[in-house]
């Protein structure tokens, strides 16, 4: 039996709170993030901008057997974290108007992220 750490995104219940996944009903298609092949116990949550806050319980970690395609043990909530860096507008431009100016992001960029790695539960 092989096992690797995976992360699934929790669904929200009718009250708006995240619901702990159940291994008897979770499917492999629900896995949001897999580990690197060289590090089966390290999962990188990606796709966020610098300064984004991820709440407690949005994600759950569990062991998964890729050979049998089954989850092993219990799902454990990933503690909330804030992505490293600051969310700062880039390429700010102004177009003069008759009564002032319209400020925009010239290249539609939304952030200038730092080079620091994400912080998880620290």
N, CA, C and O atoms as a MOPAC input file, in Angstrom:
PM7 MOZYME 1SCF
protein

 N      0.85100 1    -1.17100 1     0.00000 1
 C      0.00000 1     0.00000 1     0.00000 1
 C      0.89800 1     1.23600 1     0.00000 1
 O      1.83900 1     1.34000 1     0.78700 1
 N      0.58900 1     2.16300 1    -0.89200 1
 C      1.30400 1     3.43700 1    -0.87700 1
 C      0.34700 1     4.50000 1    -0.36500 1
 O     -0.87300 1     4.35000 1    -0.43300 1
 N      0.92800 1     5.57300 1     0.14700 1
 C      0.06300 1     6.66100 1     0.57900 1
 C      0.77300 1     7.97700 1     0.36500 1
 O      1.99900 1     8.07500 1     0.42600 1
 N     -0.05300 1     9.00000 1     0.10600 1
 C      0.44600 1    10.34700 1    -0.06500 1
 C     -0.53900 1    11.29700 1     0.59500 1
 O     -1.71300 1    10.97600 1     0.77600 1
 N     -0.04300 1    12.45800 1     0.94600 1
 C     -0.88300 1    13.48400 1     1.54500 1
 C     -1.57900 1    14.24500 1     0.42800 1
 O     -0.93800 1    14.65300 1    -0.54000 1
 N     -2.89300 1    14.43900 1     0.55900 1
 C     -3.65200 1    15.22600 1    -0.41100 1
 C     -4.50600 1    16.24100 1     0.33900 1
 O     -4.71300 1    16.12500 1     1.54700 1
 N     -4.99500 1    17.23300 1    -0.39000 1
 C     -5.84600 1    18.26000 1     0.20100 1
 C     -7.11800 1    18.37000 1    -0.63100 1
 O     -7.06600 1    18.46500 1    -1.85700 1
 N     -8.27700 1    18.35700 1     0.06300 1
 C     -9.56100 1    18.55200 1    -0.60100 1
 C    -10.17400 1    19.86400 1    -0.11600 1
 O     -9.93600 1    20.29000 1     1.01500 1
 N    -10.96200 1    20.49600 1    -0.97900 1
 C    -11.66300 1    21.71600 1    -0.58400 1
 C    -12.99400 1    21.31500 1     0.02300 1
 O    -13.74400 1    20.53700 1    -0.56800 1
 N    -13.29000 1    21.84400 1     1.20600 1
 C    -14.51900 1    21.50500 1     1.90200 1
 C    -15.71400 1    22.19500 1     1.26900 1
 O    -15.61500 1    23.32200 1     0.78300 1
 N    -16.83400 1    21.50600 1     1.28300 1
 C    -18.09500 1    22.09800 1     0.83700 1
 C    -18.67000 1    22.90500 1     1.99600 1
 O    -18.31600 1    22.68600 1     3.15500 1
 N    -19.55500 1    23.83300 1     1.67400 1
 C    -20.22900 1    24.60500 1     2.71600 1
 C    -21.60000 1    24.00200 1     2.97800 1
 O    -22.30600 1    23.59500 1     2.05600 1
 N    -21.96500 1    23.95300 1     4.26800 1
 C    -23.27700 1    23.48400 1     4.65200 1
 C    -24.32200 1    24.57200 1     4.46000 1
 O    -24.00300 1    25.67200 1     4.01000 1
 N    -25.55700 1    24.27000 1     4.79700 1
 C    -26.64700 1    25.24300 1     4.64400 1
 C    -26.46700 1    26.45700 1     5.53600 1
 O    -27.01900 1    27.52100 1     5.25600 1
 N    -25.69500 1    26.30800 1     6.61400 1
 C    -25.44100 1    27.43800 1     7.51000 1
 C    -24.24700 1    28.28200 1     7.06600 1
 O    -23.90900 1    29.26300 1     7.72800 1
 N    -23.60000 1    27.91200 1     5.94400 1
 C    -22.47200 1    28.66700 1     5.42000 1
 C    -21.12300 1    28.24700 1     5.97800 1
 O    -20.09000 1    28.75400 1     5.53900 1
 N    -21.11400 1    27.32600 1     6.94100 1
 C    -19.86000 1    26.84600 1     7.53500 1
 C    -19.30400 1    25.69500 1     6.69100 1
 O    -20.05500 1    24.95000 1     6.06100 1
 N    -17.97500 1    25.56600 1     6.69200 1
 C    -17.34400 1    24.46600 1     5.97200 1
 C    -17.65100 1    23.15300 1     6.68000 1
 O    -17.67400 1    23.08800 1     7.90900 1
 N    -17.88600 1    22.10400 1     5.88900 1
 C    -18.25100 1    20.78900 1     6.41200 1
 C    -17.07100 1    19.82900 1     6.22400 1
 O    -16.50400 1    19.73000 1     5.13600 1
 N    -16.71600 1    19.13100 1     7.29600 1
 C    -15.62600 1    18.15900 1     7.23900 1
 C    -15.98000 1    17.05100 1     6.24700 1
 O    -17.06300 1    16.47200 1     6.32800 1
 N    -15.07700 1    16.75400 1     5.31400 1
 C    -15.33100 1    15.66800 1     4.35800 1
 C    -15.39100 1    14.31300 1     5.07400 1
 O    -14.81800 1    14.13500 1     6.14800 1
 N    -16.08200 1    13.38700 1     4.46500 1
 C    -16.20800 1    12.03200 1     4.99800 1
 C    -15.55300 1    11.08200 1     4.00100 1
 O    -15.89000 1    11.08700 1     2.81700 1
 N    -14.62300 1    10.27500 1     4.48000 1
 C    -13.87200 1     9.43300 1     3.54100 1
 C    -14.75300 1     8.41000 1     2.83200 1
 O    -14.38100 1     7.91500 1     1.76800 1
 N    -15.91100 1     8.08400 1     3.40000 1
 C    -16.78800 1     7.11400 1     2.73800 1
 C    -17.54000 1     7.72700 1     1.55900 1
 O    -18.05800 1     6.99900 1     0.71200 1
 N    -17.60600 1     9.06100 1     1.49600 1
 C    -18.32800 1     9.70200 1     0.39800 1
 C    -17.43000 1    10.53100 1    -0.51700 1
 O    -17.83500 1    10.87500 1    -1.62700 1
 N    -16.21400 1    10.85700 1    -0.06600 1
 C    -15.30300 1    11.64100 1    -0.90700 1
 C    -14.81500 1    10.77800 1    -2.06700 1
 O    -14.63000 1     9.56800 1    -1.93700 1
 N    -14.61500 1    11.43800 1    -3.19800 1
 C    -14.13500 1    10.74800 1    -4.39300 1
 C    -12.78700 1    11.35500 1    -4.82200 1
 O    -12.50100 1    12.50900 1    -4.50500 1
 N    -11.97300 1    10.59100 1    -5.53200 1
 C    -10.68500 1    11.12300 1    -5.99700 1
 C    -10.83100 1    12.42600 1    -6.78900 1
 O     -9.93000 1    13.26500 1    -6.76300 1
 N    -11.94400 1    12.60200 1    -7.48500 1
 C    -12.16600 1    13.84000 1    -8.24400 1
 C    -12.24700 1    15.06300 1    -7.33700 1
 O    -12.08900 1    16.18900 1    -7.80900 1
 N    -12.49100 1    14.86100 1    -6.03700 1
 C    -12.61000 1    15.97300 1    -5.09200 1
 C    -11.25500 1    16.46900 1    -4.58900 1
 O    -11.19300 1    17.46500 1    -3.86900 1
 N    -10.17900 1    15.79300 1    -4.95700 1
 C     -8.86300 1    16.21400 1    -4.50800 1
 C     -8.50100 1    17.51900 1    -5.20500 1
 O     -8.47100 1    17.58700 1    -6.43400 1
 N     -8.22700 1    18.55400 1    -4.41500 1
 C     -7.90000 1    19.87000 1    -4.95500 1
 C     -6.40700 1    20.01200 1    -5.23200 1
 O     -6.01200 1    20.63700 1    -6.21600 1
 N     -5.57200 1    19.42700 1    -4.35800 1
 C     -4.12400 1    19.56800 1    -4.49200 1
 C     -3.43600 1    18.25400 1    -4.15200 1
 O     -3.74000 1    17.61600 1    -3.14400 1
 N     -2.49500 1    17.86300 1    -5.02300 1
 C     -1.69300 1    16.65900 1    -4.82900 1
 C     -0.28000 1    17.05200 1    -4.40100 1
 O      0.12600 1    18.19800 1    -4.59500 1
 N      0.47000 1    16.11600 1    -3.82200 1
 C      1.86900 1    16.41800 1    -3.47100 1
 C      2.75100 1    16.35400 1    -4.70800 1
 O      2.34300 1    15.86700 1    -5.76200 1
 N      3.97300 1    16.85900 1    -4.55300 1
 C      4.99000 1    16.66900 1    -5.58600 1
 C      5.40600 1    15.20600 1    -5.56700 1
 O      5.37000 1    14.56200 1    -4.51900 1
 N      5.79300 1    14.69000 1    -6.69900 1
 C      6.20300 1    13.28500 1    -6.77400 1
 C      7.37800 1    12.98500 1    -5.85100 1
 O      7.46900 1    11.89100 1    -5.29500 1
 N      8.28200 1    13.96100 1    -5.68500 1
 C      9.46400 1    13.73500 1    -4.85400 1
 C      9.19300 1    13.94700 1    -3.36500 1
 O     10.01300 1    13.57000 1    -2.52800 1
 N      8.05800 1    14.54400 1    -3.03300 1
 C      7.70400 1    14.81300 1    -1.63500 1
 C      6.25300 1    14.40100 1    -1.37900 1
 O      5.36400 1    15.25100 1    -1.41500 1
 N      5.99200 1    13.10800 1    -1.11900 1
 C      4.61200 1    12.64400 1    -0.99300 1
 C      3.86600 1    13.17500 1     0.23300 1
 O      2.65800 1    12.97300 1     0.35900 1
 N      4.58100 1    13.85100 1     1.13400 1
 C      3.92000 1    14.38100 1     2.33400 1
 C      3.95300 1    15.90200 1     2.38300 1
 O      3.79000 1    16.49200 1     3.45100 1
 N      4.16600 1    16.54500 1     1.22300 1
 C      4.14000 1    18.00900 1     1.13500 1
 C      3.18700 1    18.39000 1     0.01300 1
 O      3.36600 1    17.97400 1    -1.13100 1
 N      2.16500 1    19.19200 1     0.34800 1
 C      1.18300 1    19.65300 1    -0.64000 1
 C      1.24600 1    21.17100 1    -0.70400 1
 O      1.19800 1    21.84100 1     0.32800 1
 N      1.35300 1    21.71500 1    -1.91000 1
 C      1.39300 1    23.15900 1    -2.10300 1
 C      0.00900 1    23.64500 1    -2.52500 1
 O     -0.48800 1    23.26800 1    -3.58600 1
 N     -0.60900 1    24.47900 1    -1.69400 1
 C     -1.87800 1    25.10900 1    -2.05200 1
 C     -1.52100 1    26.35700 1    -2.86000 1
 O     -0.81300 1    27.23900 1    -2.37400 1
 N     -2.01200 1    26.42100 1    -4.08800 1
 C     -1.63100 1    27.51100 1    -4.98800 1
 C     -2.88600 1    28.16500 1    -5.57000 1
 O     -4.00900 1    27.70600 1    -5.36000 1
 N     -2.65300 1    29.25300 1    -6.30800 1
 C     -3.74800 1    29.89900 1    -7.00900 1
 C     -4.29100 1    31.13100 1    -6.31800 1
 O     -5.33400 1    31.65300 1    -6.71200 1
 N     -3.60000 1    31.60400 1    -5.29000 1
 C     -4.03200 1    32.78700 1    -4.55400 1
 C     -3.05200 1    33.92600 1    -4.77600 1
 O     -1.91800 1    33.71700 1    -5.20700 1
 N     -3.50800 1    35.13400 1    -4.47500 1
 C     -2.66000 1    36.31400 1    -4.57900 1
 C     -2.05900 1    36.65300 1    -3.22900 1
 O     -2.57600 1    36.25000 1    -2.18800 1
 N     -0.96000 1    37.40000 1    -3.25500 1
 C     -0.33800 1    37.87200 1    -2.01700 1
 C     -1.37100 1    38.60900 1    -1.17400 1
 O     -2.13500 1    39.43100 1    -1.68100 1
 N     -1.38100 1    38.30300 1     0.12200 1
 C     -2.30300 1    38.96000 1     1.04900 1
 C     -3.65500 1    38.28900 1     1.17900 1
 O     -4.42600 1    38.65800 1     2.06400 1
 N     -3.98200 1    37.30400 1     0.32300 1
 C     -5.26400 1    36.59600 1     0.44900 1
 C     -5.28900 1    35.81500 1     1.75800 1
 O     -4.29300 1    35.20300 1     2.14600 1
 N     -6.43500 1    35.84200 1     2.43400 1
 C     -6.60500 1    35.07300 1     3.66800 1
 C     -7.48200 1    33.86400 1     3.39000 1
 O     -8.56200 1    33.98100 1     2.81100 1
 N     -7.00500 1    32.70900 1     3.80600 1
 C     -7.72400 1    31.46100 1     3.63200 1
 C     -8.21800 1    31.03500 1     5.01400 1
 O     -7.40300 1    30.85700 1     5.91900 1
 N     -9.53200 1    30.86600 1     5.20300 1
 C    -10.06000 1    30.57500 1     6.53600 1
 C     -9.81200 1    29.12800 1     6.99100 1
 O     -9.59000 1    28.23100 1     6.17900 1
 N     -9.85700 1    28.93600 1     8.31100 1
 C     -9.78000 1    27.59300 1     8.88900 1
 C    -10.85500 1    26.71300 1     8.24700 1
 O    -11.98900 1    27.15300 1     8.05900 1
 N    -10.50100 1    25.47900 1     7.91300 1
 C    -11.48500 1    24.50900 1     7.44400 1
 C    -11.90000 1    24.62100 1     5.99400 1
 O    -12.71100 1    23.81900 1     5.53200 1
 N    -11.37300 1    25.58700 1     5.25600 1
 C    -11.69100 1    25.65300 1     3.81500 1
 C    -11.09800 1    24.42800 1     3.11800 1
 O    -11.67000 1    23.90200 1     2.16300 1
 N     -9.94700 1    23.99000 1     3.61200 1
 C     -9.28700 1    22.80700 1     3.07500 1
 C     -9.10000 1    21.76900 1     4.17600 1
 O     -8.96800 1    22.10100 1     5.35400 1
 N     -9.09300 1    20.50600 1     3.76300 1
 C     -8.83400 1    19.39300 1     4.67500 1
 C     -7.75600 1    18.51000 1     4.07400 1
 O     -7.73500 1    18.27300 1     2.86600 1
 N     -6.86500 1    18.02600 1     4.92100 1
 C     -5.78700 1    17.12700 1     4.49300 1
 C     -6.12500 1    15.70300 1     4.90100 1
 O     -6.75500 1    15.46800 1     5.93200 1
 N     -5.69700 1    14.76200 1     4.07900 1
 C     -5.89700 1    13.34500 1     4.38400 1
 C     -4.84800 1    12.54000 1     3.62800 1
 O     -4.23500 1    13.02300 1     2.67600 1
 N     -4.65500 1    11.29800 1     4.07700 1
 C     -3.81100 1    10.38100 1     3.32100 1
 C     -4.67300 1     9.72200 1     2.25100 1
 O     -5.86800 1     9.49600 1     2.44200 1
 N     -4.04600 1     9.42400 1     1.13300 1
 C     -4.73700 1     8.84900 1    -0.01600 1
 C     -3.84700 1     7.77900 1    -0.62300 1
 O     -2.64100 1     7.97700 1    -0.77000 1
 N     -4.43900 1     6.64800 1    -0.97600 1
 C     -3.70200 1     5.56600 1    -1.63600 1
 C     -3.99100 1     5.65200 1    -3.13300 1
 O     -5.08700 1     5.30000 1    -3.56800 1
 N     -3.01900 1     6.11800 1    -3.93100 1
 C     -3.26800 1     6.26800 1    -5.36400 1
 C     -3.46100 1     4.93200 1    -6.09200 1
 O     -4.03100 1     4.90000 1    -7.18300 1
 N     -2.99100 1     3.83700 1    -5.49700 1
 C     -3.15600 1     2.52700 1    -6.13100 1
 C     -4.60200 1     2.03500 1    -6.03100 1
 O     -5.16100 1     1.53000 1    -7.00500 1
 N     -5.20100 1     2.18600 1    -4.84800 1
 C     -6.58600 1     1.73500 1    -4.63500 1
 C     -7.59600 1     2.85900 1    -4.84000 1
 O     -8.80300 1     2.62400 1    -4.89000 1
 N     -7.08200 1     4.09500 1    -4.95800 1
 C     -7.92400 1     5.28500 1    -5.10500 1
 C     -8.89400 1     5.45000 1    -3.92500 1
 O    -10.07100 1     5.76600 1    -4.09900 1
 N     -8.35200 1     5.22300 1    -2.71200 1
 C     -9.15400 1     5.35700 1    -1.49400 1
 C     -8.46800 1     6.29100 1    -0.51600 1
 O     -7.24100 1     6.35400 1    -0.44600 1
 N     -9.29100 1     7.02200 1     0.24400 1
 C     -8.78000 1     7.86200 1     1.32100 1
 C     -8.53600 1     6.99000 1     2.53800 1
 O     -9.26300 1     6.02700 1     2.78200 1
 N     -7.49900 1     7.33700 1     3.30400 1
 C     -7.10500 1     6.55900 1     4.47200 1
 C     -7.24000 1     7.43300 1     5.71400 1
 O     -6.84500 1     8.59900 1     5.68900 1
 N     -7.78200 1     6.89900 1     6.78200 1
 C     -7.88000 1     7.65600 1     8.02800 1
 C     -8.88100 1     8.79200 1     7.95100 1
 O     -9.81800 1     8.76400 1     7.15300 1
 N     -8.66800 1     9.78400 1     8.78800 1
 C     -9.59400 1    10.90500 1     8.91400 1
 C     -9.09000 1    12.13800 1     8.17000 1
 O     -7.89200 1    12.27600 1     7.92000 1
 N    -10.00000 1    13.01600 1     7.82300 1
 C     -9.65000 1    14.31100 1     7.25400 1
 C     -9.37800 1    15.27200 1     8.40500 1
 O    -10.12800 1    15.31300 1     9.38000 1
 N     -8.30300 1    16.04400 1     8.28700 1
 C     -7.92000 1    17.01900 1     9.30900 1
 C     -7.96800 1    18.40800 1     8.68600 1
 O     -7.41900 1    18.63200 1     7.60700 1
 N     -8.63500 1    19.34800 1     9.37800 1
 C     -8.75800 1    20.70800 1     8.85600 1
 C     -7.39700 1    21.37300 1     8.73700 1
 O     -6.57000 1    21.28500 1     9.64500 1
 N     -7.17100 1    22.03500 1     7.61700 1
 C     -5.94900 1    22.83000 1     7.42700 1
 C     -6.18900 1    24.16000 1     8.13500 1
 O     -7.19000 1    24.82300 1     7.86400 1
 N     -5.29600 1    24.56300 1     9.03300 1
 C     -5.47400 1    25.85400 1     9.71800 1
 C     -5.47100 1    27.00400 1     8.70700 1
 O     -4.80000 1    26.94300 1     7.67700 1
 N     -6.22200 1    28.03200 1     9.01900 1
 C     -6.26000 1    29.20900 1     8.15400 1
 C     -4.88500 1    29.84100 1     8.02300 1
 O     -4.03600 1    29.68600 1     8.90000 1
 N     -4.66900 1    30.55500 1     6.92400 1
 C     -3.37500 1    31.20600 1     6.69700 1
 C     -3.57300 1    32.39400 1     5.76300 1
 O     -4.59100 1    32.51000 1     5.08100 1
 N     -2.58400 1    33.26100 1     5.75100 1
 C     -2.55800 1    34.39500 1     4.82800 1
 C     -1.36800 1    34.21500 1     3.89900 1
 O     -0.25300 1    33.94900 1     4.34900 1
 N     -1.61000 1    34.36100 1     2.60300 1
 C     -0.55200 1    34.21200 1     1.61500 1
 C      0.47000 1    35.33200 1     1.82400 1
 O      0.10300 1    36.49400 1     1.99700 1
 N      1.73600 1    34.97400 1     1.80600 1
 C      2.81400 1    35.92900 1     2.07000 1
 C      2.81800 1    37.06300 1     1.05300 1
 O      2.41300 1    36.89200 1    -0.09600 1
 N      3.28000 1    38.20900 1     1.50000 1
 C      3.39300 1    39.37200 1     0.63200 1
 C      2.23300 1    40.32400 1     0.82600 1
 O      1.30500 1    40.05200 1     1.58800 1
 N      2.29800 1    41.42600 1     0.13600 1
 C      1.24100 1    42.42800 1     0.21200 1
 C      0.53900 1    42.52400 1    -1.12600 1
 O      1.16100 1    42.40200 1    -2.18100 1
 N     -0.74200 1    42.73900 1    -1.07100 1
 C     -1.51300 1    42.96300 1    -2.28500 1
 C     -1.41200 1    44.44300 1    -2.62300 1
 O     -2.01400 1    45.28400 1    -1.95500 1
 N     -0.65200 1    44.75400 1    -3.65500 1
 C     -0.36400 1    46.13800 1    -4.02000 1
 C     -0.68600 1    46.34600 1    -5.49600 1
 O     -0.23200 1    45.57100 1    -6.33800 1
 N     -1.46400 1    47.38400 1    -5.82400 1
 C     -1.75700 1    47.62700 1    -7.23800 1
 C     -0.49000 1    47.89900 1    -8.03100 1
 O      0.42100 1    48.56500 1    -7.54000 1
 N     -0.42800 1    47.39600 1    -9.23500 1
 C      0.71100 1    47.63900 1   -10.11700 1
 C      0.28500 1    48.43800 1   -11.33500 1
 O     -0.87300 1    48.36400 1   -11.74600 1
 N      1.19300 1    49.19700 1   -11.91600 1
 C      0.97700 1    49.95000 1   -13.15200 1
 C     -0.25400 1    50.86300 1   -13.06800 1
 O     -1.11700 1    50.82100 1   -13.94500 1
 N     -0.33400 1    51.67900 1   -12.02300 1
 C     -1.45800 1    52.59600 1   -11.83500 1
 C     -1.38400 1    53.70000 1   -12.88200 1
 O     -0.33200 1    54.30500 1   -13.08800 1
 N     -2.51700 1    53.95600 1   -13.54400 1
 C     -2.60200 1    55.00300 1   -14.55700 1
 C     -3.80700 1    55.89900 1   -14.27700 1
 O     -4.75700 1    55.48200 1   -13.61500 1
 N     -3.76100 1    57.13900 1   -14.78800 1
 C     -4.86300 1    58.08000 1   -14.62600 1
 C     -5.26200 1    58.60800 1   -15.99500 1
 O     -4.41300 1    59.00100 1   -16.79400 1
 N     -6.57500 1    58.61300 1   -16.25800 1
 C     -7.11100 1    59.22500 1   -17.47100 1
 C     -7.87900 1    60.47300 1   -17.02400 1
 O     -8.88400 1    60.35200 1   -16.32400 1
 N     -7.42700 1    61.66200 1   -17.41500 1
 C     -8.11900 1    62.88900 1   -17.01300 1
 C     -9.56000 1    62.92500 1   -17.52600 1
 O     -9.84900 1    62.48800 1   -18.64000 1
 N    -10.45000 1    63.45400 1   -16.69300 1
 C    -11.85300 1    63.65700 1   -17.06800 1
 C    -12.17600 1    65.14100 1   -16.88300 1
 O    -11.32400 1    65.90500 1   -16.43200 1
 N    -13.39300 1    65.55200 1   -17.22400 1
 C    -13.79500 1    66.95800 1   -17.07900 1
 C    -13.88300 1    67.37400 1   -15.62100 1
 O    -13.75400 1    68.55800 1   -15.31100 1
 N    -14.10000 1    66.41300 1   -14.71200 1
 C    -14.25900 1    66.76000 1   -13.30000 1
 C    -13.18800 1    66.15700 1   -12.40100 1
 O    -13.26400 1    66.31900 1   -11.18300 1
 N    -12.20800 1    65.47700 1   -12.94700 1
 C    -11.15500 1    64.85000 1   -12.13600 1
 C    -10.33400 1    63.88500 1   -12.96500 1
 O     -9.73800 1    64.27000 1   -13.97100 1
 N    -10.30400 1    62.62700 1   -12.54100 1
 C     -9.54500 1    61.61500 1   -13.24900 1
 C    -10.03200 1    60.21900 1   -12.92100 1
 O    -10.53400 1    59.98000 1   -11.82200 1
 N     -9.89100 1    59.30000 1   -13.85400 1
 C    -10.22800 1    57.89100 1   -13.64400 1
 C     -8.93100 1    57.12500 1   -13.41800 1
 O     -8.06900 1    57.08700 1   -14.29500 1
 N     -8.79100 1    56.51500 1   -12.24600 1
 C     -7.60400 1    55.74100 1   -11.88800 1
 C     -7.85900 1    54.28400 1   -12.25200 1
 O     -8.92000 1    53.74000 1   -11.94400 1
 N     -6.88200 1    53.64900 1   -12.91000 1
 C     -7.02400 1    52.24100 1   -13.29400 1
 C     -5.67100 1    51.55400 1   -13.26700 1
 O     -4.62700 1    52.19000 1   -13.11500 1
 N     -5.71800 1    50.25100 1   -13.41700 1
 C     -4.50200 1    49.45100 1   -13.57300 1
 C     -4.30200 1    49.25200 1   -15.05800 1
 O     -5.07800 1    48.54200 1   -15.69700 1
 N     -3.27700 1    49.86400 1   -15.61700 1
 C     -3.06500 1    49.87100 1   -17.05200 1
 C     -2.96100 1    48.50800 1   -17.68000 1
 O     -3.43200 1    48.31500 1   -18.80100 1
 N     -2.34700 1    47.53100 1   -16.98300 1
 C     -2.17300 1    46.20600 1   -17.57700 1
 C     -3.07300 1    45.16600 1   -16.92400 1
 O     -2.88200 1    43.96600 1   -17.12200 1
 N     -4.05100 1    45.61900 1   -16.14700 1
 C     -5.00200 1    44.74400 1   -15.46500 1
 C     -4.35800 1    43.84400 1   -14.41200 1
 O     -4.97800 1    42.87900 1   -13.96500 1
 N     -3.12100 1    44.14800 1   -14.01000 1
 C     -2.50600 1    43.37100 1   -12.93700 1
 C     -3.18100 1    43.75400 1   -11.62900 1
 O     -3.65900 1    44.87800 1   -11.47700 1
 N     -3.21900 1    42.84100 1   -10.70600 1
 C     -3.88900 1    43.11600 1    -9.44500 1
 C     -2.94400 1    43.15500 1    -8.26700 1
 O     -3.27700 1    43.73600 1    -7.23400 1
 N     -1.77100 1    42.55100 1    -8.39200 1
 C     -0.86400 1    42.52900 1    -7.25200 1
 C      0.58000 1    42.55600 1    -7.69000 1
 O      0.92400 1    42.22100 1    -8.82300 1
 N      1.39900 1    42.95800 1    -6.77000 1
 C      2.83900 1    42.79200 1    -6.90200 1
 C      3.24300 1    41.96100 1    -5.69300 1
 O      3.39400 1    42.50100 1    -4.59700 1
 N      3.41700 1    40.67600 1    -5.87200 1
 C      3.67400 1    39.76600 1    -4.75800 1
 C      5.13800 1    39.78600 1    -4.35500 1
 O      6.02700 1    40.03900 1    -5.16900 1
 N      5.36400 1    39.51400 1    -3.07800 1
 C      6.75100 1    39.38600 1    -2.62400 1
 C      7.27900 1    38.03100 1    -3.05600 1
 O      6.52200 1    37.18000 1    -3.52100 1
 N      8.56700 1    37.83600 1    -2.90200 1
 C      9.16900 1    36.55100 1    -3.24100 1
 C      9.10100 1    35.56500 1    -2.08500 1
 O      9.60800 1    34.44800 1    -2.18900 1
 N      8.47700 1    35.97200 1    -0.98600 1
 C      8.41900 1    35.09400 1     0.18700 1
 C      7.46500 1    33.93300 1    -0.06700 1
 O      6.47700 1    34.09000 1    -0.78400 1
 N      7.75500 1    32.76000 1     0.51700 1
 C      6.85800 1    31.61600 1     0.35200 1
 C      5.58800 1    31.82800 1     1.16900 1
 O      5.54700 1    32.67100 1     2.06500 1
 N      4.56200 1    31.05900 1     0.85100 1
 C      3.32400 1    31.12600 1     1.60600 1
 C      3.56100 1    30.73000 1     3.05000 1
 O      4.42900 1    29.91000 1     3.34900 1
 N      2.77900 1    31.32100 1     3.94400 1
 C      2.84300 1    30.93200 1     5.34200 1
 C      1.63300 1    30.09500 1     5.65300 1
 O      0.50800 1    30.49400 1     5.35300 1
 N      1.84000 1    28.96000 1     6.23900 1
 C      0.74700 1    28.06800 1     6.55800 1
 C      0.71700 1    27.83500 1     8.04600 1
 O      1.59500 1    27.17800 1     8.60500 1
 N     -0.31800 1    28.38800 1     8.69500 1
 C     -0.51500 1    28.17900 1    10.12900 1
 C      0.62000 1    28.67300 1    10.98500 1
 O      0.86200 1    28.10200 1    12.04800 1
 N      1.33500 1    29.71400 1    10.57400 1
 C      2.45700 1    30.21000 1    11.38700 1
 C      2.14500 1    31.55000 1    11.95600 1
 O      2.96900 1    32.12600 1    12.66700 1

